[in-house]
Amino acid sequence: MYIVVVGGGRIGFNLSKLLVKAGHEVTVIEKERERSNFIANEIDALVLNEDGTTIKALEEANIEDAYALVALTKRDEINLMACLLAKDYGVPVVVARISDPENSEVFRKLGVSAVVSPELTTAIHIEKLIMRPDVIDLTVVAKGQAEILEMIVSENSPVVGKKLKDISPRDFVVVAVYNKEGDLTIPKGNTQINEGNRVLVLAKTRVVPLVKKMFME
């Protein structure tokens, strides 16, 4: 899969590394010469020292062959312009970073496939970790309507020794169970929950306190 990344900052650089490692063909367009030279020396990708909002740069990147363009500069207007130009070339997927979350709806109405706000996502994640300090890790999904929690089942948990089908979960589902040795099980109705198991649970945000109480108290 061929992907063009506009903006070689920290996020663009790390994304490009991941994409290359996964076997994708990547071109990075970075305006600052020193930064573009650094990226070219670090990853196996074509790096263009150009302005990603110009037709010259996009055509040099063979944008018409791209499956996706991801615009990750720090300026919303630049990211929007790059995405709109890519759409004109028929790129199926265009993704933009936004610094101002209020721009999200505008970007989508203009045809941007998806928007990401690293600052907002990080803030939400930190806030959730503050509110749930005993949870190993969590991910907020569905625009904050649900969370994926990673928890260790406590000795006194009311679910210890029970099978999933007997827990009768409402508004949540156990999606993975690890035993103390770290072996993964994709749970079924007959899967038994034991003390010390590490569980991944997808739950609606409003029932997260109940889920924590069931597995950790």
RODO-2510 file (C-alpha; in nm, 4 decimals, decimal comma):
residues 217
     n   res          X          Y          Z
     1     m     0,0000     0,0000     0,0000
     2     y     0,1357     0,3426    -0,0952
     3     i     0,0906     0,6241     0,1584
     4     v     0,1995     0,9879     0,1464
     5     v     0,2729     1,1624     0,4760
     6     v     0,2767     1,5421     0,4793
     7     g     0,4733     1,6741     0,7754
     8     g     0,7802     1,5050     0,9161
     9     g     0,7502     1,6160     1,2763
    10     r     0,7488     1,3744     1,5674
    11     i     0,4118     1,2217     1,4795
    12     g     0,4717     1,2087     1,1051
    13     f     0,8167     1,0592     1,1534
    14     n     0,6980     0,7866     1,3915
    15     l     0,3977     0,7028     1,1744
    16     s     0,6215     0,6730     0,8699
    17     k     0,8565     0,4392     1,0576
    18     l     0,5642     0,2175     1,1575
    19     l     0,4238     0,2104     0,8048
    20     v     0,7603     0,1218     0,6519
    21     k     0,8129    -0,1492     0,9136
    22     a     0,4717    -0,2921     0,8233
    23     g     0,5825    -0,3206     0,4613
    24     h     0,4089    -0,0187     0,3105
    25     e     0,5621     0,2157     0,0557
    26     v     0,5882     0,5640     0,2043
    27     t     0,6749     0,9115     0,0829
    28     v     0,7289     1,1880     0,3380
    29     i     0,6919     1,5522     0,2358
    30     e     0,8698     1,7823     0,4810
    31     k     0,9280     2,1533     0,4216
    32     e     1,2265     2,2039     0,6540
    33     r     1,5499     2,0897     0,4899
    34     e     1,7315     1,9843     0,8068
    35     r     1,4350     1,7769     0,9217
    36     s     1,3876     1,6145     0,5821
    37     n     1,7562     1,5177     0,5744
    38     f     1,7234     1,3605     0,9189
    39     i     1,4192     1,1560     0,8141
    40     a     1,5888     1,0426     0,4933
    41     n     1,8775     0,9042     0,6976
    42     e     1,6511     0,7260     0,9461
    43     i     1,3856     0,5457     0,7418
    44     d     1,3663     0,3605     0,4123
    45     a     1,1287     0,5993     0,2383
    46     l     1,1309     0,8677    -0,0264
    47     v     1,1625     1,2046     0,1485
    48     l     1,0827     1,5238    -0,0401
    49     n     1,2001     1,8600     0,0896
    50     e     0,8912     2,0394    -0,0384
    51     d     0,5737     2,2200     0,0633
    52     g     0,3011     1,9552     0,0868
    53     t     0,0315     2,2000    -0,0216
    54     t     0,1772     2,2496    -0,3693
    55     i     0,0829     2,0589    -0,6815
    56     k     0,4531     2,0270    -0,7647
    57     a     0,5262     1,8387    -0,4425
    58     l     0,2233     1,6114    -0,4677
    59     e     0,2923     1,5220    -0,8297
    60     e     0,6563     1,4558    -0,7455
    61     a     0,5244     1,2177    -0,4800
    62     n     0,3084     1,0434    -0,7454
    63     i     0,0004     1,1297    -0,5433
    64     e    -0,2306     0,9755    -0,8037
    65     d    -0,0916     0,6327    -0,7079
    66     a    -0,1459     0,6774    -0,3344
    67     y    -0,4036     0,4863    -0,1339
    68     a    -0,3904     0,7449     0,1435
    69     l    -0,2522     1,0850     0,2329
    70     v    -0,1989     1,1741     0,5971
    71     a    -0,1402     1,5422     0,6768
    72     l     0,0307     1,5844     1,0139
    73     t     0,1750     1,9346     1,0277
    74     k     0,1012     2,1578     1,3273
    75     r    -0,1190     2,3918     1,1212
    76     d    -0,4782     2,2938     1,0525
    77     e    -0,5076     2,5027     0,7361
    78     i    -0,2049     2,3330     0,5797
    79     n    -0,3387     1,9881     0,6645
    80     l    -0,6780     2,0734     0,5174
    81     m    -0,5251     2,2087     0,1967
    82     a    -0,3089     1,8989     0,1498
    83     c    -0,6106     1,6723     0,2012
    84     l    -0,8301     1,8649    -0,0417
    85     l    -0,5614     1,8576    -0,3101
    86     a    -0,5163     1,4837    -0,2573
    87     k    -0,8911     1,4316    -0,2977
    88     d    -0,8764     1,6165    -0,6288
    89     y    -0,6248     1,3549    -0,7427
    90     g    -0,8614     1,0756    -0,6424
    91     v    -0,6799     0,9564    -0,3288
    92     p    -0,9320     0,7260    -0,1536
    93     v    -0,8357     0,8032     0,2069
    94     v    -0,7260     1,1416     0,3431
    95     v    -0,6534     1,1906     0,7124
    96     a    -0,5746     1,5205     0,8834
    97     r    -0,4297     1,6193     1,2167
    98     i    -0,6144     1,9062     1,3842
    99     s    -0,4885     2,1267     1,6644
   100     d    -0,8264     2,2900     1,7219
   101     p    -1,0955     2,0253     1,7940
   102     e    -1,3623     2,2720     1,6801
   103     n    -1,2361     2,2248     1,3238
   104     s    -1,3296     1,8572     1,3264
   105     e    -1,6798     1,8957     1,1838
   106     v    -1,5645     2,1393     0,9143
   107     f    -1,2936     1,9004     0,7965
   108     r    -1,5401     1,6123     0,7742
   109     k    -1,7956     1,8198     0,5830
   110     l    -1,5241     1,9080     0,3324
   111     g    -1,4598     1,5399     0,2689
   112     v    -1,1661     1,4560     0,4960
   113     s    -1,1957     1,0852     0,5763
   114     a    -1,0832     1,1137     0,9379
   115     v    -0,9370     1,3704     1,1740
   116     v    -0,7062     1,3158     1,4694
   117     s    -0,6261     1,5520     1,7538
   118     p    -0,3195     1,4214     1,9409
   119     e    -0,3451     1,6949     2,2030
   120     l    -0,7097     1,6206     2,2799
   121     t    -0,6581     1,2437     2,2709
   122     t    -0,3658     1,2697     2,5123
   123     a    -0,5601     1,4969     2,7460
   124     i    -0,8575     1,2582     2,7527
   125     h    -0,6287     0,9609     2,8138
   126     i    -0,4507     1,1320     3,1039
   127     e    -0,7815     1,2421     3,2549
   128     k    -0,9110     0,8845     3,2417
   129     l    -0,5934     0,7487     3,4013
   130     i    -0,6247     1,0054     3,6804
   131     m    -0,9837     0,9007     3,7411
   132     r    -0,8989     0,5280     3,7179
   133     p    -0,5490     0,4966     3,8712
   134     d    -0,5909     0,1261     3,9497
   135     v    -0,6601     0,0316     3,5873
   136     i    -0,3481    -0,0948     3,4068
   137     d    -0,4383     0,0773     3,0820
   138     l    -0,7398     0,2054     2,8971
   139     t    -0,8449     0,3276     2,5559
   140     v    -1,1333     0,5622     2,4897
   141     v    -1,3422     0,4658     2,1858
   142     a    -1,6658     0,5647     2,0121
   143     k    -1,6095     0,9354     2,0790
   144     g    -1,5960     0,8791     2,4531
   145     q    -1,9033     0,6574     2,4732
   146     a    -1,7022     0,3453     2,5563
   147     e    -1,3700     0,2402     2,7059
   148     i    -1,1428    -0,0617     2,6771
   149     l    -1,0026    -0,1349     3,0227
   150     e    -0,7152    -0,3645     3,1125
   151     m    -0,7470    -0,4941     3,4692
   152     i    -0,6120    -0,7667     3,6961
   153     v    -0,8834    -0,9707     3,8667
   154     s    -0,8505    -0,9301     4,2424
   155     e    -0,8645    -1,2124     4,4954
   156     n    -1,1914    -1,0813     4,6392
   157     s    -1,3609    -1,0144     4,3064
   158     p    -1,7150    -1,1559     4,2917
   159     v    -1,6433    -1,3015     3,9462
   160     v    -1,3554    -1,5269     4,0603
   161     g    -1,4346    -1,8892     3,9784
   162     k    -1,7322    -1,7990     3,7622
   163     k    -1,7821    -1,8620     3,3934
   164     l    -1,8548    -1,5713     3,1645
   165     k    -2,2005    -1,7031     3,0836
   166     d    -2,2834    -1,6859     3,4560
   167     i    -2,1717    -1,3260     3,4970
   168     s    -2,4517    -1,2054     3,2686
   169     p    -2,2719    -0,8892     3,1543
   170     r    -2,4794    -0,5911     3,0545
   171     d    -2,3305    -0,3055     2,8574
   172     f    -1,9849    -0,4623     2,8602
   173     v    -1,8019    -0,7579     2,7090
   174     v    -1,4803    -0,9386     2,8055
   175     v    -1,2725    -0,9463     2,4875
   176     a    -0,9540    -1,1165     2,6127
   177     v    -0,8239    -1,3038     2,9166
   178     y    -0,4588    -1,3621     3,0084
   179     n    -0,3590    -1,6120     3,2765
   180     k    -0,0737    -1,5503     3,5215
   181     e     0,1727    -1,6994     3,2732
   182     g     0,0637    -1,4490     3,0102
   183     d    -0,1169    -1,6968     2,7846
   184     l    -0,3977    -1,5345     2,5880
   185     t    -0,7506    -1,6726     2,5648
   186     i    -1,0264    -1,5339     2,3472
   187     p    -1,3076    -1,5975     2,5940
   188     k    -1,6274    -1,7897     2,5324
   189     g    -1,9255    -1,8547     2,7538
   190     n    -1,7520    -2,1402     2,9363
   191     t    -1,4313    -1,9450     3,0027
   192     q    -1,3688    -1,9260     3,3778
   193     i    -1,2368    -1,6095     3,5390
   194     n    -0,9681    -1,6699     3,8005
   195     e    -0,7868    -1,4525     4,0515
   196     g    -0,4827    -1,2922     3,8907
   197     n    -0,6204    -1,3091     3,5366
   198     r    -0,5564    -0,9994     3,3284
   199     v    -0,8719    -0,9087     3,1384
   200     l    -0,9534    -0,6680     2,8585
   201     v    -1,3085    -0,5390     2,8861
   202     l    -1,5000    -0,3215     2,6407
   203     a    -1,7592    -0,1262     2,8376
   204     k    -1,9907     0,1666     2,7923
   205     t    -1,8445     0,4609     2,9822
   206     r    -2,1438     0,4909     3,2132
   207     v    -2,0939     0,1370     3,3516
   208     v    -1,7153     0,1540     3,3975
   209     p    -1,7425     0,1991     3,7781
   210     l    -1,9580    -0,1173     3,7948
   211     v    -1,7123    -0,3117     3,5788
   212     k    -1,4196    -0,2080     3,7993
   213     k    -1,6104    -0,3153     4,1083
   214     m    -1,6886    -0,6549     3,9572
   215     f    -1,3327    -0,7389     3,8585
   216     m    -1,1134    -0,5499     4,1032
   217     e    -1,2925    -0,5197     4,4385
***
